[in-house]
Amino acid sequence: MPPPSPVPARILTTVTGADVPVPHSRHLVHLQFRRFAGCPVCNLHLRSIVSRLADIRAGGIREVVVFHSTATELRKYTDDLPLDVIADPDRVLYREFGVEAGRRALLDPRAWPAIARAVGTELAATARRDDRPAPPSRPEGGRLGLPADFLITPDGAVLAAKYGEHADDQWSVDELLALSVGHDRATTPVPKETRP
C-alpha cells in the first residue's frame, strides 16, 4: 500500500509531550518507522542518525521516529536521543503508511550481521552497566515489525519512500541526504533546537 500523498497535515505528540507538525512548513520531514522500544537494531541505526544529526539538520531535514510501543516503554530507551520520538502502540500511522510486519524481519539473512552487531553492542553496554536497560524479552507489539522511511516535503508530497524488506533495511544517512539534494524547498536555517 503506498503512503498517502499528499500527507494530511497533523500534529504528532512526542513521548516527552512536544508537538511536531507533519508535514513541517519549513523543513523536509524524515518520517521513519522503527520496530519496538529497545530494539537493538533500531538503537544501532538511530545512533548512526544522531552521530550525523548536524548534517541532517543542515540539509533542512527534521527527524521524526515512530515506534509501535507505548510512550512509557519508549522513554526507558530514548530519553537520551535528541530526536522527535512518537509512540504508536495501536499502529494507526503504520496502517496509514502501509508499514508491515512479517517473519522476514528476522529471517532474512541480510539482517543477520546487523542483528549480531546490535546484540553485541547491547551486551557490551549491559556489561559496562551504563544504565541502559536491556532489550525487552517480550517487546510490545512483537519482534516482527519492518522498518520504513518517508521523506515528506513542506506541502505534504512524499518525495521518496522505502519499505524495509528486513529488520535492517532502511536509508543510511548518506542515502537520506542524497534524496534531499536539489529539492526546491523554502527552508530557513535549521537551529540547533528543532522544535516548531
C-alpha positions as CSV (number, residue, x, y, z in Angstrom):
1,M,0.0,0.0,0.0
2,P,1.6,3.3,-1.0
3,P,1.8,6.2,1.5
4,P,-0.8,8.9,1.4
5,S,0.1,11.7,-0.9
6,P,-0.2,14.5,-0.1
7,V,0.3,13.5,3.6
8,P,-2.6,15.0,5.5
9,A,-1.4,17.7,8.0
10,R,-1.4,16.6,11.6
11,I,0.3,17.4,14.9
12,L,2.0,14.4,16.4
13,T,3.0,14.4,20.1
14,T,6.4,13.0,21.2
15,V,7.0,10.8,24.1
16,T,8.2,13.9,26.0
17,G,4.9,15.8,25.2
18,A,6.2,18.1,22.5
19,D,4.1,18.8,19.4
20,V,5.5,18.0,16.0
21,P,3.8,19.1,12.8
22,V,3.9,16.6,9.9
23,P,4.4,17.9,7.3
24,H,6.5,20.7,8.6
25,S,6.1,24.2,7.0
26,R,9.9,24.9,6.8
27,H,11.6,21.5,6.6
28,L,11.6,18.2,4.9
29,V,10.4,15.5,7.4
30,H,12.2,12.2,7.5
31,L,9.4,10.1,9.0
32,Q,10.9,6.8,9.9
33,F,9.1,3.8,11.3
34,R,11.1,1.6,13.6
35,R,10.2,-1.6,15.4
36,F,9.7,-1.8,19.2
37,A,11.1,0.1,22.1
38,G,14.6,-1.3,23.0
39,C,15.0,-2.9,19.6
40,P,18.8,-3.4,19.3
41,V,18.9,-3.0,15.5
42,C,16.8,0.2,15.8
43,N,19.0,1.5,18.5
44,L,22.1,0.9,16.4
45,H,20.5,2.7,13.4
46,L,19.3,5.6,15.5
47,R,22.8,6.1,16.9
48,S,24.0,6.5,13.3
49,I,21.4,9.1,12.8
50,V,22.4,11.0,15.9
51,S,26.1,10.9,15.0
52,R,25.2,12.8,11.7
53,L,22.4,14.9,13.1
54,A,24.2,18.2,12.3
55,D,24.5,17.1,8.6
56,I,20.8,16.1,8.5
57,R,19.7,19.4,10.0
58,A,22.0,21.3,7.7
59,G,20.1,19.6,4.8
60,G,16.9,21.1,6.0
61,I,15.6,17.7,7.3
62,R,13.7,17.1,10.6
63,E,13.8,13.6,12.0
64,V,10.5,12.1,13.3
65,V,10.8,8.5,14.6
66,V,7.7,6.3,15.1
67,F,7.7,3.1,17.2
68,H,4.8,0.6,17.8
69,S,5.3,0.8,21.6
70,T,3.8,2.9,24.3
71,A,5.3,6.3,25.4
72,T,6.1,4.8,28.8
73,E,8.1,2.0,27.3
74,L,9.8,4.2,24.8
75,R,11.0,6.7,27.4
76,K,13.1,3.9,29.0
77,Y,15.2,3.6,25.8
78,T,15.0,7.0,24.1
79,D,15.4,9.7,26.8
80,D,19.0,10.5,25.6
81,L,18.1,10.7,21.9
82,P,17.8,14.3,20.5
83,L,15.1,13.1,18.2
84,D,11.3,13.5,18.0
85,V,10.1,10.0,19.1
86,I,6.4,9.1,18.6
87,A,4.6,6.3,20.3
88,D,2.0,4.5,18.1
89,P,1.1,1.3,20.0
90,D,-2.1,0.9,18.1
91,R,-0.2,1.2,14.8
92,V,-2.5,3.9,13.4
93,L,0.3,5.5,11.5
94,Y,1.7,2.2,10.5
95,R,-1.6,1.3,8.8
96,E,-1.9,4.7,7.2
97,F,1.5,4.5,5.6
98,G,1.3,0.8,4.8
99,V,4.1,-0.3,7.1
100,E,4.0,-4.1,7.6
101,A,5.3,-6.8,9.9
102,G,6.5,-10.2,8.9
103,R,8.8,-13.1,9.7
104,R,11.2,-11.9,7.1
105,A,12.1,-9.0,9.5
106,L,14.3,-11.5,11.3
107,L,14.6,-14.5,9.0
108,D,16.2,-12.6,6.0
109,P,19.9,-13.4,6.1
110,R,20.7,-9.8,5.1
111,A,19.5,-8.7,8.6
112,W,21.7,-11.1,10.5
113,P,25.0,-9.1,10.5
114,A,23.2,-6.0,11.9
115,I,21.4,-8.2,14.5
116,A,24.7,-9.7,15.6
117,R,26.3,-6.2,15.8
118,A,23.3,-4.7,17.6
119,V,23.1,-7.6,20.2
120,G,26.8,-7.4,20.8
121,T,26.6,-3.6,21.4
122,E,23.7,-4.1,23.8
123,L,25.6,-6.9,25.7
124,A,28.7,-4.7,26.0
125,A,26.6,-1.8,27.3
126,T,25.0,-4.1,29.9
127,A,28.4,-5.4,30.9
128,R,29.6,-1.8,31.4
129,R,26.4,-1.1,33.4
130,D,25.9,2.2,31.6
131,D,22.3,2.5,32.9
132,R,20.8,1.5,29.6
133,P,18.1,-1.1,30.1
134,A,18.5,-4.4,28.4
135,P,16.2,-5.0,25.3
136,P,12.8,-6.4,26.4
137,S,12.4,-10.2,26.3
138,R,8.7,-9.7,25.2
139,P,8.5,-6.5,23.3
140,E,5.2,-4.6,22.9
141,G,3.8,-5.3,19.5
142,G,6.2,-8.2,18.9
143,R,9.5,-8.5,17.1
144,L,8.4,-8.9,13.5
145,G,7.9,-5.2,12.6
146,L,9.6,-4.0,9.4
147,P,11.2,-0.5,9.1
148,A,10.1,2.1,6.6
149,D,11.3,5.6,5.6
150,F,9.4,8.5,4.1
151,L,10.8,11.9,3.1
152,I,7.9,14.4,3.2
153,T,8.0,17.9,1.7
154,P,6.5,21.0,3.3
155,D,3.5,20.7,1.1
156,G,2.9,17.1,2.1
157,A,4.2,15.4,-1.0
158,V,6.1,12.1,-0.4
159,L,9.4,12.9,-2.1
160,A,10.7,9.4,-1.5
161,A,9.7,6.2,0.3
162,K,11.4,3.0,1.3
163,Y,9.6,-0.1,2.7
164,G,12.2,-2.3,4.5
165,E,12.4,-5.9,3.5
166,H,14.1,-7.0,6.8
167,A,14.9,-5.5,10.2
168,D,18.0,-3.6,9.0
169,D,16.7,-2.3,5.7
170,Q,16.4,1.4,5.9
171,W,18.1,4.5,4.4
172,S,21.6,5.4,5.6
173,V,22.3,9.0,6.4
174,D,24.1,9.4,3.1
175,E,21.1,8.0,1.2
176,L,18.8,10.3,3.1
177,L,20.9,13.4,2.3
178,A,21.2,12.4,-1.4
179,L,17.5,12.2,-1.7
180,S,17.1,15.7,-0.3
181,V,19.6,17.3,-2.5
182,G,18.2,19.7,-5.1
183,H,14.7,19.6,-3.6
184,D,13.3,23.1,-4.1
185,R,12.1,23.9,-0.6
186,A,11.6,27.1,1.2
187,T,13.5,26.4,4.3
188,T,15.1,28.7,6.9
189,P,18.4,27.8,8.6
190,V,17.8,25.0,11.0
191,P,18.5,25.9,14.6
192,K,20.1,23.5,17.0
193,E,16.8,23.1,18.7
194,T,14.3,21.9,16.1
195,R,11.0,22.4,18.0
196,P,8.3,24.3,15.9
